[in-house]
Amino acid sequence: MNLGEREPVAGAVAAGRYDPALSEAHGYESIAVAGGGCAADMAVEAARVALTRSAVDPADIGVFVHAYVDEQGPKGVAEPASYVQGMVHDGRARALGLRQGCNSALASLEVGAMYVSAGGAAVLTSADKYEGGGGRYREDQGGVPADGATAMVLGRGDGVARLLATETVGDGRFSAPGGLDASRFEDRQEYRRAQRKRVMSMMRTMTEARRDCVRGALADAGVEAGDIRHWLLPYTGRFLVDGDFFAEFGIDAARTTWELGRTVGHFTSGGDSFVGLTHLLETGAVEVGDRVVMLGDSTGFAFGCAVLEIVTKPAWQAGH
């Protein structure tokens, strides 16, 4: 992974860039903020590190999948996936750009796994660099956008983890722009009742889809929720934590990587769980045999889940 420098949120609050009440609700300590350069170049650096650490023969790599949401750069580059592939790979390979909001990185894992199952190897990257004009701390009340990039190499040979299952659940019934048309209703009160009904229905759908996604991945992996040692969740604000979801799967905060997440912020291309996995591996916080769940969540309409098993301690782990 390749993260921006940590910017303490206290400074943003003191400068009037971050609402104090929202800061308290989120629970962030700092946010990863990158200086110069562009998102695509951050992905290039992350990919180079991942390839150096991997046992996969570069000649076997047949696909690069780059997950992103916003502008990637550099200036004049129209296709960031091809740019990343060209910068790190001396040969021909498919280069696919994947955009599915905050589930993009998890979706790239599923796409890459499909390719690997056919006999090749894949490199997955994701990158974010906030360039919005509205202010990073005012962009989204669900989380503060972070700058950083992740990379993962998938192959059929030896590795630090085995991918047991992936699952993606999508439900776009509520994704139409603008919501309900107020002119179709006789009065404002009727419109507000209909809007509330729509929002409540949407929230129920989101909750059900997220749970179905996790249930499906666990079932395909042949494991129970109680078998999972680490849950890598999106680094959105703490006030968005679904207590019922935690209770259903027996998730304890100590088995998440929120203590890391609160220092880096939320990656809009969905790299949160990849950052968490890298952190666990680098610090030795996982043991051989541990099962790990990675989750992605795209604005309520696409959910991703992957189940992995740690099979060896990496040579690049701190202290090795």
Residue, then its C-alpha position, 0 to 999 in steps of 0.5 A: m500500500n502507498l498512503g498519504e501523510r497523516e493529517p491530524v483532524a484536530g487541525a482541520v477542526a481548529a481551522g473551521r474545515y471540519d465540523p466539531a460535532l461531525s468530527e466527534a461522531h466520525g471518531y477519526e484521529s487523522i486522515a491520509v493526505a497526499g501532497g504532489g503527484c497523482a492517484a495513478d502514480m500512487a498505484v504504480e508505486a504500490a504495484r511495484v512493491a506488491l510485485t517485489r513481494s510476490a512469488v508470481d512470475p511476471a511473465d504469467i501476469g495476464v491482467f491488470v485490474h485498476a479500481y478507481v472512482d475519481e480523476q487518476g492522472p497523469k495529465g493526458v492519460a485517458e485510461p489509468a489501468s493501461y498506464v499502471q500496467g505499462m509502468v510496471h509490466d514489461g510485456r503485454a497484458r489486459a488492462l481493465g478499469l473498474r468503477q463501482g464506487c466504494n466496492s470497486a476494489l472488492a469487485s476487482l478481487e472477484v474479477g481477478a480471481m475469475y481470471v486466475s481460475a482460468g490459469g493466469a495471474a493478476v495484479l489488482t490496484s486501487a487509488d484515491k487522491y482527493e481533488g474535490g473543490g468542496g473540501r475534504y472534510r465536507e465532502d461526505q458525512g459518511g466518512v472523510p476521503a483519504d489519499g492512498a493506493t493498494a495493490m495485490v498479486l493473485g496467482r495459483g502458486d504459493g502466497v501469503a493467503r488463500l482466497l476461499a470465496t468471493e461474493t458480490v451483491g448488487d441492487g440498483r433499484f434505488s440508484a436513479p438520480g433525483g429520487l421521487d418527482a415532487s410534481r407527481f404528488e398532490d401536496r407536500q405532505e404526501y410527497r414527504r410520506a412517499q419519500r420517507k417510505r422510499v428511504m426506509s425501503m432503501m435502508r432495509t434493502m441495503t441492510e439485507a443485501r450486505r448481510d446476504c453478501v456476507r452469508g453467501a461468501l461464508a457459505d461458499a468458503g465453508v466457514e461460520a462467522g465464528d471462524i473469522r479472526h479478522w473483519l476488515l470493514p470500510y473505514t466510514g464514520r463510527f456513527l454509521v456502524d450497524g450494531d445489528f450487523f455486528a451482533e448477527f456475525g459476532i463481530d467485536a471491534a477488537r477483531t476489526t482494523w478500525e484503530l488503523g482506519r481512524t488514522v487514515g480515513h475512507f478510501t472511495s475506491g474501496g481500498d479500506s480492507f486491502v489497507g487493513l490486510t496489508h497492515l495485518l500482514e506487515t505487523g504480524a497481527v495474523e497467524v497461519g490458519d487465521r480466516v479473514v473477511m474483507l468487505g466493500d460497500s458502494t453507496g448502498f447499491a453494491f456490496g462485496c465480501a471476500v474470505l481468505e485464509i492466511v497460509t504463511k508468514p510473509a518474508w517481508q513482515a516487520g522483523h523478518 
